[in-house]
Amino acid sequence: MKFSLIGILCGILLITSISCSSDENPNGDIKLASKAYLFATTVNGIVKRYDINDGSNKPSINISSTSASKIIAEGIASFAVLSLEPGRIESYENLSIPDKTGSIDANTDFTSTVTFQHPTDLEKSEGFYVVSDTTDFDGDLQTEEGRILIFKKSETGFEIRNMVLTDFKVVGMEFVGEDLYVIKSHSNKVAVFRNFLDSYQVFSRAVAEKTVRIEGALQLSSLDFENGTMFLADMGDPGINGDGAIHSITGFESKFVNTPGSNIIPAVGQLVISGNNTQLGNPVDIKYDASYNAVFVAEAASAGGRIIAFNRADSVEGNISPDLSYKLSGVTSVDFYTE
């Protein structure tokens, strides 16, 4: 079923007192999902859940983590987060979230059995939870080694199944089928590990099949794939607020395969959202939803933190204003859940 992002935005934009007209809906009177939520984490260990249908965002959920970097929405009141402090996966299930202002405290149901020093991303595929960690193992800061850990959720917690060493640090991950695409730290490079969940022993080393560069990007931070299109967040220069961008590449898998190793996916054929109107400074996480054809962005620099979104995400580009923008101080990640 397809849903109307215009209707969604009209609900969310109640938060910012911006109005919408039903005449702006190009899809006509299409019902929203009966349950639709946008989840976000902050550097202060707070989870926000926005009810897309009515625009409410209350209350704030205080989790065990004092700093969370990634969220995976698993239900209308259930989610997993990657905690920076302490470094672990935390699961929260079937929370009782009242319709009131203020905040509530949530206790973890499950945590991972192994902790991390510098976790950067959390992904889920086929019931497995995958964490990238940029911990320096050999004491040499000049080397680029890292690791990716694979966990299986049990009745008692997240139990580690594999620890895969990599010869570079990974800051973002995305499963496309059975293949894991990753971003190399501090670069515009994307690499792929084929058939990732089934290719490695309990403790092993992985070598990426291929690495390509994304022309026009400076420092990639996050990626998300759906319906053949890869969306990539580019922080630009982290010290500059205002040079962030979102790149979208249709037919990504074939373009990746047909690009020689260590070569460039050219700017021609990409759609890029960037410029002063976009409010993109340091986008740290993105989530695309094809049903709504919208890309949601956790933007860390603009106004101290914002969640922004762009409608018609697979076809727009340039220095455009977001269709949604509201403040969330210290935002670190976003995810989208509908029923």
C-alpha positions in Angstrom: 0.0 0.0 0.0 1.2 3.5 -0.8 0.7 6.4 1.6 0.7 10.1 1.2 3.8 11.9 2.5 1.9 15.2 2.2 -0.5 13.9 4.8 2.3 12.8 7.0 4.0 16.2 6.8 0.8 18.0 7.6 0.7 15.9 10.8 4.3 16.4 11.8 4.4 20.0 10.8 1.9 20.8 13.5 5.0 20.7 15.7 6.4 23.7 13.9 3.2 25.5 13.2 3.5 25.2 9.4 0.3 24.4 7.6 -0.5 22.2 4.6 -3.4 22.1 2.2 -5.0 18.9 1.0 -4.9 20.5 -2.4 -1.1 19.9 -2.3 -1.5 16.2 -2.2 -0.8 14.9 -5.8 -2.1 11.4 -4.8 -5.6 12.4 -3.8 -7.3 11.4 -0.5 -5.1 8.4 0.4 -5.3 7.1 3.9 -2.2 7.1 6.1 -0.9 3.9 7.6 -3.0 3.1 10.7 0.2 3.3 12.8 3.2 5.3 11.6 6.1 6.4 13.8 9.4 8.2 13.3 12.0 7.2 16.0 15.1 9.2 16.8 18.0 9.0 19.3 20.2 11.7 20.8 23.7 12.0 22.1 22.2 12.4 25.6 20.5 9.0 25.7 17.0 10.1 24.8 14.7 8.4 22.4 11.9 10.4 20.7 8.9 8.8 19.0 6.9 11.0 16.7 3.3 9.8 15.8 3.2 10.7 12.2 -0.6 10.6 12.0 -1.2 13.4 14.5 2.2 15.1 14.8 2.7 14.4 18.5 6.1 13.7 19.9 5.5 13.1 23.6 6.9 11.9 26.0 10.7 11.7 25.8 12.0 8.2 26.6 15.1 8.1 28.8 16.9 4.8 28.1 19.8 3.1 30.0 22.3 4.4 27.5 23.8 7.8 28.3 24.6 8.3 24.6 23.0 6.4 21.7 24.2 6.4 18.1 21.7 4.3 16.2 18.1 3.0 16.5 16.3 0.2 14.8 12.5 0.5 15.2 11.0 -3.0 15.8 7.4 -2.1 16.7 5.2 0.8 17.8 6.8 0.7 21.2 9.8 -1.6 20.7 13.3 -0.8 19.5 17.0 -1.7 19.7 19.7 0.9 20.1 23.4 1.0 19.7 24.7 2.5 22.9 28.0 4.5 23.0 28.1 4.6 26.7 28.1 1.8 27.8 29.2 0.3 24.4 26.6 -2.4 23.8 23.3 -3.2 22.0 20.2 -2.5 24.1 16.7 -3.8 23.4 13.5 -2.2 24.7 10.3 -4.1 24.1 6.6 -3.3 24.4 7.0 -0.1 26.4 4.0 1.5 27.9 4.3 5.0 26.4 1.6 7.3 27.9 0.1 10.2 25.9 1.5 12.9 28.1 4.2 15.5 28.2 7.5 15.2 30.0 9.5 12.0 30.0 9.5 8.4 31.1 12.3 6.0 32.1 12.7 2.8 30.2 14.6 -0.3 31.4 16.4 -2.6 29.0 15.0 -6.0 28.3 18.1 -7.4 26.7 21.7 -6.3 26.2 24.7 -7.7 24.2 27.1 -10.0 25.9 30.1 -8.3 24.4 30.8 -4.6 24.7 32.5 -2.2 22.2 34.9 0.7 22.6 33.9 2.7 19.5 30.7 1.4 17.9 29.6 3.3 14.8 26.6 1.6 13.3 23.9 -1.1 13.9 22.1 -3.0 11.2 19.7 -6.0 11.3 19.3 -8.7 8.7 17.6 -12.2 8.8 17.3 -11.9 12.6 21.0 -11.0 13.1 22.2 -7.7 14.6 25.5 -6.4 13.1 27.7 -3.8 14.8 30.6 -2.0 13.3 33.4 -1.0 15.7 36.4 1.2 15.0 38.4 0.1 18.0 42.2 0.4 17.5 43.5 -3.2 18.2 47.2 -2.9 17.5 47.9 0.4 19.3 49.0 2.0 16.1 46.8 4.9 15.3 48.1 5.0 11.8 46.6 1.7 10.9 43.0 1.4 9.8 41.9 -1.9 11.1 38.4 -2.4 12.6 35.9 -5.1 13.2 32.3 -6.1 12.5 30.4 -8.2 15.1 27.4 -10.4 14.4 24.9 -11.1 17.1 21.9 -13.4 17.4 19.1 -12.3 19.7 18.0 -15.0 22.2 15.6 -15.1 25.1 18.3 -13.8 27.4 20.2 -11.3 25.3 22.3 -10.6 22.2 24.8 -13.5 21.9 27.8 -13.0 19.7 28.2 -15.4 16.8 31.1 -13.9 14.8 33.8 -11.3 15.1 35.0 -10.3 11.6 38.2 -8.2 11.4 38.5 -5.6 8.5 41.5 -3.8 7.2 39.7 -0.5 7.4 37.4 1.3 9.8 33.7 1.1 9.0 31.4 4.0 9.9 28.2 3.0 8.1 26.5 -0.2 6.9 23.6 -1.3 4.8 22.4 -4.8 3.7 21.3 -5.2 0.1 20.0 -8.7 0.1 22.7 -10.9 1.5 25.5 -8.4 0.7 26.8 -5.8 3.2 27.8 -2.4 1.8 29.9 -0.3 4.1 31.4 3.2 4.2 35.1 3.5 4.9 35.9 6.0 7.7 36.7 9.6 6.7 36.3 9.0 3.0 33.9 9.0 0.0 34.5 5.2 -0.4 31.9 2.4 -0.4 32.9 -1.2 -0.2 31.0 -4.5 -0.3 31.3 -7.8 1.5 29.3 -10.4 -0.5 27.0 -12.9 1.3 28.2 -11.4 4.6 26.3 -13.4 7.2 27.4 -16.8 5.8 30.9 -16.2 4.6 33.0 -16.0 7.8 33.9 -18.3 10.7 33.5 -17.4 14.3 36.7 -15.3 14.3 38.0 -14.4 10.9 39.2 -11.6 8.6 37.2 -10.2 5.8 38.5 -8.6 2.6 36.1 -6.4 0.7 35.3 -7.7 -2.8 35.4 -4.2 -4.2 35.7 -0.5 -3.2 34.5 2.5 -5.2 34.4 6.2 -4.7 31.3 8.4 -4.9 32.2 11.4 -7.0 31.2 14.7 -5.5 31.1 13.3 -1.9 33.8 14.3 0.6 33.1 12.3 3.8 30.2 9.8 3.8 28.5 9.0 7.1 25.4 6.9 6.4 23.7 4.9 3.6 20.2 3.4 3.0 18.9 1.3 0.1 15.5 0.5 -1.1 13.9 -0.3 -4.5 17.1 -0.2 -6.4 18.2 3.3 -5.1 21.0 4.0 -2.7 20.9 7.1 -0.6 24.1 8.4 1.0 24.7 11.1 3.5 27.8 13.2 3.0 29.0 15.3 6.0 31.3 17.3 3.8 33.9 19.0 6.0 32.8 18.2 9.6 34.3 21.5 10.7 32.0 23.5 8.3 28.3 23.8 9.0 26.4 24.0 5.7 28.2 21.8 3.2 26.4 18.6 3.8 24.6 16.7 1.1 22.4 13.7 0.2 23.4 11.7 -2.8 20.9 9.3 -4.5 22.0 6.8 -7.1 19.3 4.8 -8.9 20.3 1.4 -10.3 23.0 1.3 -7.7 23.9 -2.4 -7.8 24.6 -2.4 -11.5 26.5 0.8 -11.4 28.6 -0.6 -8.5 29.3 -3.8 -10.4 30.2 -2.0 -13.6 32.6 0.4 -11.9 36.2 -0.8 -11.9 37.6 -1.4 -8.4 38.9 1.7 -6.7 37.3 3.8 -9.4 34.5 6.4 -9.3 30.8 6.2 -9.6 30.5 9.5 -11.5 28.4 12.5 -10.6 26.5 12.1 -13.8 23.5 9.9 -13.0 23.5 11.0 -9.3 20.9 13.3 -7.8 22.4 15.5 -5.1 20.6 17.6 -2.5 22.9 20.3 -1.2 23.2 24.1 -0.5 22.2 26.6 2.1 18.5 26.1 1.7 18.7 22.4 2.5 19.7 22.8 6.2 22.2 20.1 5.6 25.4 20.7 7.7 26.5 17.4 9.1 24.0 14.7 8.2 24.9 11.7 10.4 22.1 9.2 9.6 19.4 8.7 6.9 16.4 6.5 6.4 14.5 6.2 3.1 11.0 4.9 2.8 9.8 4.0 -0.7 6.1 3.9 0.2 6.2 7.5 1.2 9.1 8.3 -1.2 10.8 10.4 1.5 14.2 10.5 3.0 14.5 11.3 6.7 17.8 12.8 7.9 19.4 13.1 11.3 21.2 16.4 10.9 23.7 17.1 13.7 25.0 20.6 13.0 22.1 22.8 11.9 20.6 24.6 14.9 22.3 22.1 17.2 20.4 19.2 15.7 17.4 18.7 13.5 15.3 16.0 11.9 14.6 17.0 8.3 12.9 15.2 5.4 12.7 15.6 1.6 9.6 14.5 -0.3 9.8 12.9 -3.8 13.3 11.8 -2.7 14.0 9.7 -5.7 13.6 12.6 -8.2 14.5 15.9 -6.5 17.9 17.6 -6.4 19.6 20.9 -5.9 19.5 23.6 -3.3 15.9 22.9 -2.1 14.3 23.5 1.2 13.2 20.4 3.2 9.6 19.5 3.4 10.0 18.8 7.1 12.3 20.4 9.6 12.2 20.6 13.4 14.8 20.8 16.1 16.1 17.9 18.1 19.2 18.8 20.0 22.0 16.2 19.6 20.1 14.0 17.2 22.2 10.9 16.2 19.9 8.6 14.2 16.4 8.1 12.8 14.2 5.1 11.8 10.7 4.8 10.5 8.1 2.2 11.4 4.6 1.6 10.0 1.8 -0.9 10.2 
